[in-house]
Amino acid sequence: MQILVFGGTRFIGRAIVARLLREGHKVTLVNRGVSEDPFATRVSRIIGDRREPGTITRAAARREYDAVVDVTAYHETQTAAVLKAFKDRVEHFIHISTAAVYLIREGLLPPFREQDFHGRLRPKQPGRESSWLYAYHKRRCEETLLRAWEEERFPFTSLRIPMVTGPYDYTQRADAYLERIASGGPVLLPEGGLNSWGFLWVEDIAETVVSNLANSVAFGRAYNLAQREALSLRQFVELAAGFLGTKSRFLGVPSSWLDAVGLGTGFSPYTHHHDILLDCRAAEDDLLFRPTPAVRWIEQLVHDFRRRWNGAVQAFGSTRPFELVLARELAKLRLPTFNAVPVSAP
């Protein structure tokens, strides 16, 4: 099949393209050409900024595509431009969305279901405007696609994903914990690391996209993709420490304390004010989605980390000296809440 991918060189897009190539598909990438591209002559390329109308026009005019996979639409105008260019010209359009679309809905409790998308939105909260706007515009992307399906039967599928983990994650979110654990700690966990995630292994989304390119059952619908297990941040770091074979110290600290001393929680990118858990039964039924168990992907993540790590704490590392000072001060308090708990391999 001829597949067009918007993005395709970083993390999620890279995994999708690699899987497409392994399955023998012909792939064309549309991106700005500024990120490392590992695919050499195995793909065709259209270099340009998708925000410029000419880029989309050139992409649509290059050839006929069986499917389009959009990894990089963050604003409804970007989605609208693609819809206009590819109307009646593509068999399936797959939009990579986000679980964040649920987080600005009012009154929701996890696990979030696809039908929970519709409803009143929460207002923006001071200090969290950027995350609210990200979720809002991703929602608008989906709404644009849904209208196109209802009015013109444009064949789209939206995949709502939570925090994704795996090799080549340029965000270095997992590395922020793995580096601190591997260095012997201590690792500060805001609110004890008790917020829960339905993480998603990057190869699982690639597998789902590639195996459903021609699945007409999924047209006009959105699906949640996530692991089956609810995994807290604390459980994630404990399992990772076990596979690293490191006896690390984990210190639970109230976020209010971290804010009061000027550290904040930015050093802990998996800290979140919500439990982000998704109901994925629809994807299991319609897309034959079968997520990788958490213990297995954490072991693979640690294996990849061992191969790459240079021995330094660099990911989200600018605050590391302050973290160490704070950990020493907390240890002096001798409060049971902040006891250093060694973790051994599972």
Secondary structure, DSSP 8 states (H G I E B T S, - for coil): -EEEEES-SSTHHHHHHHHHHHTT-EEEEEE-S-S--TTGGGSEEEES-TTSHHHHHHHHHH--EEEEEES---SHHHHHHHHHHHTTTEEEEEEEEETHHHHTBTT--SSB-GGGGSS-B----TT-HHHHHHHHHHHHHHHHHHHHHHHH---EEEEEE-SEE-TT-TT-HHHHHHHHHHTT--EEEEGGG--EE--EEHHHHHHHHHHTTT-GGGTTEEEE---SS-EEHHHHHHHHHHHHT----EEEE-HHHHHHTT--STT-TT--SS-B-B--HHHHHHS------HHHHHHHHHHHHHHH--SS--TTGGGHHHHHHHHHHHHHH--GGG--B-----
